[in-house]
Amino acid sequence: MKANFDSIINSDKPVLVDFFAEWCGPCKMQSPILKELATELGDKVKIIKIDVDQNQEIAYRFQIRSVPTLMIFKNGVTKYQQPGVHSKSQIINIINQNL
């Protein structure tokens, strides 16, 4: 996953990464919001989910200490990183700042 992850985040369009865990209640609240955004935003942004238990090396690399944590990358550079559940409007505002 590591090599594939690096190639994904090096995109010239924003990549929203949802760091989550299967056992995390708030993560389950964030998921439907992200699915709705993926439908609405289409090609403007790529949204991927990273299970921190299955991808501990990536979680460690980006110092993910709580889930859910959302990160936005553009051209491989971290543009945003914040833990907690985000509303749809919050995420849209963040993405628009990074288009």
C-alpha positions, 0 to 999 in steps of 0.5 A: 500500500505504501508505494501506491499511497505515495503515487495517489497523494502526488496528484495535482488535484486534492486528495482527501484521506480519511484515516479511520478504524473499524472499531471507531464510532465517530469514524462510522459517522464520518463515512456517509458524509464522505460518500455523499461528498464523493458523489457531489464533487466527482473529479474535483477531488479524490477521496480514499480511506486508510484503515490505521490498523491495517496500515500502521506504517502510513499512520505512523508516518503522518503521526495519526494519533486519533481517528478519524483524522482527515488529511488533504494532500496536493502534489504530495504536500500536506495541505490540511490535517485535523482529527475529529468528525467533519461536517460536509460544509467544513470539508467542502470549504477546506477542499475549495481552499486547496483546489 
